[in-house]
Amino acid sequence: MKKLLLAVSLLTFSSAVACADPIKEREALMKSFGQALGQVVPVAKGEKPFDAAQMQEALATLNERVQKLDVAALFPEGSTSEKSAALPKIWEDWDGFVASADKLKTDVAAAAANPPADVAALQQQLGIIGPECGNCHEKFRQKKD
């Protein structure tokens, strides 16, 4: 019994340590946003057929993931590296960064609460969500080569 308890304790500790890297955690979360949007954007572009239930599920998934965006935990001051796309501007304009994240959370929650009935409604929702993503990427994220 003691060995089992020790093994569980070590596993819990190692899991906590493995998740203690805010750069990796935020990058994984941001990628999960992209995965959820990957279900929605092709439909909005007319590349895939519209399915209301599928869009509702995709927006619910996106909302669930976006609501996990805890900027204080995921962007502690100075959490940059040569591999991180986060710009120092995040900490120079912390209030603007937090406001952008909060607006994204609000906009995605509204979209998930009011699932689109057709492609036009989906496009309208993405017209609200997309610019906030772009705004944050433009101001606070290093451009990719």
Backbone bond lengths (Angstrom), bond angles and torsions (degrees), N, CA, C in turn:
res aa  C-N    CA-C-N  psi(-1)  N-CA   C-N-CA  omega(-1)  CA-C   N-CA-C  phi
1 M - - - 1.439 - - 1.523 110.84 -
2 K 1.340 115.91 -40.95 1.454 119.99 179.49 1.530 110.57 -63.82
3 K 1.331 116.78 -38.96 1.457 120.40 179.48 1.525 110.84 -64.96
4 L 1.321 116.82 -40.34 1.457 121.28 178.28 1.519 110.58 -63.64
5 L 1.324 116.44 -44.64 1.457 121.56 179.08 1.530 110.52 -62.62
6 L 1.309 117.15 -41.50 1.455 122.22 178.17 1.530 110.27 -64.56
7 A 1.314 116.53 -43.60 1.464 120.55 179.89 1.527 110.96 -62.94
8 V 1.309 117.41 -43.69 1.467 121.42 178.71 1.521 109.99 -64.29
9 S 1.319 117.41 -41.03 1.462 121.40 179.18 1.525 110.99 -63.29
10 L 1.321 116.62 -44.44 1.461 120.45 178.81 1.523 111.66 -64.82
11 L 1.308 116.95 -40.06 1.460 121.16 178.17 1.522 110.75 -63.64
12 T 1.314 116.25 -44.07 1.467 121.04 178.28 1.519 110.13 -62.47
13 F 1.322 117.74 -45.09 1.452 121.86 179.49 1.516 110.85 -62.72
14 S 1.311 117.99 -45.85 1.468 120.45 -178.40 1.521 110.94 -66.72
15 S 1.322 118.09 -33.67 1.464 121.02 176.10 1.515 110.50 -65.99
16 A 1.319 116.55 -41.30 1.459 120.61 179.69 1.515 110.33 -65.49
17 V 1.325 117.23 -41.38 1.456 121.10 178.98 1.528 110.23 -66.10
18 A 1.323 117.40 -40.18 1.457 121.21 -179.07 1.527 111.83 -64.27
19 C 1.317 117.74 -28.27 1.461 122.13 -179.21 1.518 111.97 -96.22
20 A 1.309 117.87 8.16 1.455 120.98 -174.76 1.523 113.02 -85.27
21 D 1.307 119.63 3.82 1.457 122.55 -179.49 1.527 109.29 -96.09
22 P 1.320 117.81 103.25 1.463 119.66 -176.09 1.528 113.27 -63.01
23 I 1.312 117.36 -29.86 1.471 119.71 179.36 1.526 109.84 -65.43
24 K 1.325 116.51 -48.08 1.466 119.99 179.27 1.524 111.20 -65.12
25 E 1.327 116.02 -40.53 1.463 119.97 -179.53 1.521 111.30 -62.97
26 R 1.329 117.73 -45.99 1.470 119.13 -178.21 1.512 111.72 -70.09
27 E 1.333 116.93 -36.15 1.465 119.25 177.48 1.524 110.69 -64.45
28 A 1.314 116.94 -40.70 1.470 120.41 177.91 1.526 110.45 -64.70
29 L 1.328 116.72 -41.16 1.458 119.99 178.89 1.528 111.03 -64.39
30 M 1.316 116.90 -44.74 1.471 120.45 179.63 1.529 110.74 -62.52
31 K 1.314 116.92 -39.88 1.470 120.01 177.10 1.521 110.61 -62.97
32 S 1.327 116.38 -35.51 1.464 119.20 178.99 1.531 110.70 -67.50
33 F 1.341 117.61 -30.64 1.472 120.46 174.14 1.527 108.73 -62.50
34 G 1.327 115.27 -46.27 1.459 120.56 -179.63 1.519 112.38 -61.57
35 Q 1.324 116.70 -37.91 1.465 120.22 177.90 1.523 110.94 -64.18
36 A 1.317 116.88 -43.18 1.466 120.13 178.98 1.527 110.54 -66.31
37 L 1.316 116.53 -42.83 1.464 119.87 178.40 1.527 111.33 -66.04
38 G 1.320 116.72 -27.40 1.462 121.35 177.44 1.523 112.82 -62.71
39 Q 1.322 116.60 -19.39 1.462 120.87 175.85 1.528 111.18 -84.13
40 V 1.312 116.78 -25.51 1.461 122.65 -171.87 1.525 112.86 -96.83
41 V 1.319 116.77 -46.00 1.468 121.31 -172.71 1.527 113.00 -59.11
42 P 1.325 120.47 -44.99 1.468 119.08 179.13 1.532 113.23 -60.41
43 V 1.307 116.63 -31.18 1.467 120.82 177.68 1.525 109.28 -70.24
44 A 1.328 116.26 -44.10 1.470 120.76 179.52 1.528 111.21 -63.36
45 K 1.319 116.60 -31.49 1.465 121.22 179.07 1.530 112.64 -81.76
46 G 1.322 116.62 -6.23 1.455 120.18 -178.72 1.516 113.74 82.57
47 E 1.317 117.06 11.76 1.463 121.96 -179.27 1.523 112.04 -82.51
48 K 1.332 116.07 -21.11 1.461 122.04 178.11 1.525 107.57 -134.11
49 P 1.334 116.94 153.28 1.471 119.02 -179.41 1.528 111.99 -69.86
50 F 1.311 115.05 149.51 1.458 121.59 178.34 1.527 109.61 -78.02
51 D 1.312 116.19 131.34 1.451 123.43 174.76 1.524 105.80 -134.87
52 A 1.326 116.48 110.62 1.468 121.42 -174.05 1.529 112.53 -56.52
53 A 1.311 117.68 -44.13 1.465 120.71 -178.84 1.529 110.91 -64.59
54 Q 1.317 115.72 -40.47 1.462 120.52 179.08 1.530 111.19 -64.93
55 M 1.334 116.57 -40.63 1.463 120.38 179.68 1.523 110.57 -69.10
56 Q 1.315 116.78 -37.96 1.462 120.50 177.12 1.524 109.88 -61.07
57 E 1.319 116.33 -44.50 1.464 120.98 179.74 1.531 110.99 -65.13
58 A 1.321 116.72 -43.25 1.467 120.34 -179.33 1.526 111.23 -64.57
59 L 1.328 116.92 -41.40 1.464 120.07 178.89 1.528 111.05 -69.22
60 A 1.318 117.40 -35.25 1.469 120.55 176.03 1.529 110.36 -64.65
61 T 1.329 116.12 -41.15 1.468 120.62 177.64 1.523 110.60 -64.18
62 L 1.335 115.55 -45.73 1.471 119.36 178.13 1.524 109.97 -59.23
63 N 1.310 117.10 -45.18 1.458 120.51 -179.83 1.523 111.47 -61.30
64 E 1.319 116.53 -44.94 1.466 120.36 179.06 1.530 110.35 -56.72
65 R 1.315 116.01 -42.05 1.471 120.41 -178.10 1.527 111.25 -73.66
66 V 1.319 117.35 -42.42 1.466 120.74 -178.77 1.525 110.93 -64.32
67 Q 1.312 117.22 -36.05 1.464 119.90 -179.43 1.531 111.54 -66.39
68 K 1.324 117.73 -15.93 1.464 121.80 177.18 1.529 112.15 -82.26
69 L 1.319 116.63 -1.87 1.468 121.03 -178.54 1.529 109.60 -74.40
70 D 1.311 115.09 91.93 1.462 123.00 178.33 1.521 106.70 -100.84
71 V 1.329 116.27 94.81 1.462 119.63 -172.53 1.524 112.45 -62.29
72 A 1.318 118.20 -34.64 1.465 120.02 179.90 1.528 111.24 -64.16
73 A 1.325 117.00 -40.56 1.464 120.65 -178.90 1.523 112.18 -78.93
74 L 1.328 116.72 -38.20 1.464 120.34 -174.33 1.518 113.85 -87.27
75 F 1.331 116.79 -17.30 1.461 120.88 -178.95 1.530 110.76 -128.93
76 P 1.329 117.39 57.41 1.464 117.49 176.30 1.529 109.26 -63.52
77 E 1.308 115.68 146.59 1.463 119.68 -176.02 1.526 111.50 -52.01
78 G 1.316 114.32 133.69 1.454 120.77 177.89 1.513 115.20 81.91
79 S 1.322 117.93 7.00 1.470 119.76 -177.72 1.529 110.07 -83.87
80 T 1.302 113.06 69.65 1.465 120.27 176.13 1.518 108.28 -124.17
81 S 1.283 115.04 163.08 1.461 121.82 174.13 1.510 106.79 -158.24
82 E 1.305 116.16 173.14 1.476 118.73 178.61 1.518 111.52 -64.09
83 K 1.315 117.65 -22.52 1.462 121.63 179.29 1.528 112.77 -89.08
84 S 1.324 117.10 -17.37 1.465 121.23 -176.99 1.526 110.46 -80.63
85 A 1.318 115.50 140.69 1.465 120.82 177.05 1.532 111.51 -89.88
86 A 1.322 117.65 -3.15 1.460 121.53 -179.40 1.524 110.25 -68.87
87 L 1.318 115.66 129.56 1.462 121.12 178.23 1.529 110.58 -90.80
88 P 1.323 118.29 151.96 1.467 121.11 175.64 1.532 112.36 -58.14
89 K 1.312 117.35 -20.27 1.465 122.80 178.77 1.538 110.93 -55.38
90 I 1.332 117.26 -27.73 1.474 121.11 177.88 1.520 109.91 -54.74
91 W 1.311 117.06 -48.30 1.461 121.47 -175.20 1.525 111.55 -84.07
92 E 1.332 116.69 -22.74 1.469 120.37 175.68 1.528 110.62 -73.85
93 D 1.323 116.79 -32.08 1.464 122.27 179.35 1.529 108.90 -124.80
94 W 1.319 115.12 55.27 1.457 121.11 -175.69 1.524 111.89 -55.76
95 D 1.328 117.02 -45.14 1.472 119.89 -178.62 1.525 111.10 -61.53
96 G 1.327 117.20 -40.49 1.466 120.82 177.58 1.519 111.85 -65.52
97 F 1.320 115.97 -38.76 1.456 121.21 179.10 1.522 110.48 -65.37
98 V 1.320 116.67 -46.39 1.470 121.44 179.16 1.529 109.54 -63.04
99 A 1.324 117.16 -42.12 1.466 120.77 179.67 1.521 110.79 -61.54
100 S 1.320 117.05 -40.29 1.467 121.25 178.47 1.525 110.91 -64.13
101 A 1.324 116.44 -44.36 1.474 120.63 178.57 1.530 110.62 -63.94
102 D 1.324 116.43 -42.20 1.462 120.14 179.63 1.527 111.51 -64.56
103 K 1.329 116.69 -39.83 1.463 120.19 178.68 1.526 110.07 -64.98
104 L 1.322 117.02 -41.53 1.463 120.08 177.11 1.530 110.24 -59.27
105 K 1.319 117.32 -45.91 1.466 121.26 179.37 1.532 110.87 -58.92
106 T 1.322 116.04 -44.44 1.464 120.84 -179.43 1.519 111.34 -65.12
107 D 1.335 116.46 -46.05 1.464 120.74 -177.64 1.526 112.15 -65.53
108 V 1.319 117.18 -41.44 1.466 120.51 179.96 1.529 110.07 -70.22
109 A 1.321 117.70 -38.36 1.464 120.53 177.49 1.527 110.34 -62.35
110 A 1.330 116.89 -40.12 1.470 120.48 178.54 1.525 110.69 -65.30
111 A 1.319 117.46 -40.03 1.464 120.84 178.59 1.531 110.75 -65.31
112 A 1.317 116.53 -41.90 1.465 120.23 -179.65 1.530 111.25 -68.32
113 A 1.331 116.49 -33.05 1.465 120.50 -179.50 1.529 112.26 -76.19
114 N 1.330 116.18 -20.46 1.467 121.80 -179.60 1.525 109.24 -127.69
115 P 1.327 117.43 72.68 1.460 120.24 -175.84 1.530 111.46 -57.34
116 P 1.312 116.49 141.95 1.459 119.74 -177.48 1.530 112.28 -68.66
117 A 1.323 114.86 143.29 1.468 120.54 179.03 1.517 111.78 -90.71
118 D 1.328 116.16 -15.83 1.459 120.01 -179.01 1.528 109.66 -158.21
119 V 1.314 115.91 178.20 1.463 121.28 -177.34 1.522 111.07 -62.56
120 A 1.321 117.54 -40.23 1.463 120.78 -179.35 1.533 110.78 -59.98
121 A 1.321 117.31 -42.55 1.463 121.01 178.91 1.533 110.37 -66.95
122 L 1.313 116.79 -38.38 1.469 121.11 177.02 1.525 109.99 -63.10
123 Q 1.315 116.83 -45.16 1.460 120.83 178.53 1.528 111.19 -60.62
124 Q 1.316 115.92 -39.46 1.461 120.07 178.19 1.532 110.59 -62.99
125 Q 1.326 116.82 -43.31 1.466 120.41 179.15 1.530 110.80 -63.50
126 L 1.323 116.08 -43.80 1.466 118.95 178.86 1.518 111.09 -67.01
127 G 1.322 116.66 -26.79 1.458 120.85 175.93 1.519 112.26 -67.82
128 I 1.312 116.89 -18.87 1.468 121.99 176.03 1.531 110.18 -93.45
129 I 1.320 116.47 -44.18 1.471 121.20 -177.29 1.526 111.64 -72.15
130 G 1.319 116.23 -46.06 1.464 121.27 -174.38 1.517 115.14 -55.57
131 P 1.330 118.35 -47.81 1.469 118.73 -179.57 1.530 113.66 -60.92
132 E 1.322 117.07 -31.91 1.468 118.47 178.51 1.524 110.28 -69.92
133 C 1.330 116.92 -39.13 1.474 119.71 174.56 1.531 109.36 -60.41
134 G 1.325 115.31 -48.30 1.465 120.25 -178.92 1.514 112.29 -62.52
135 N 1.333 117.23 -40.08 1.455 121.81 179.05 1.521 110.95 -59.34
136 C 1.306 115.90 -46.44 1.455 120.44 -179.53 1.535 110.68 -66.38
137 H 1.319 116.16 -43.74 1.461 119.50 179.34 1.519 111.13 -63.15
138 E 1.308 116.86 -39.08 1.465 121.30 -178.54 1.528 111.53 -66.67
139 K 1.314 116.56 -43.64 1.460 121.04 -175.05 1.521 114.65 -85.34
140 F 1.324 116.07 -36.70 1.458 119.30 -166.03 1.528 115.45 -119.11
141 R 1.294 117.40 2.15 1.473 120.97 -175.79 1.524 110.16 -126.12
142 Q 1.301 115.02 134.85 1.462 121.00 178.02 1.526 109.42 -65.58
143 K 1.305 116.00 135.40 1.461 120.06 178.41 1.522 110.37 -68.66
144 K 1.332 114.82 141.70 1.456 119.79 177.43 1.526 108.91 -78.86
145 D 1.306 115.59 150.88 1.474 120.23 178.23 1.506 111.18 -70.11
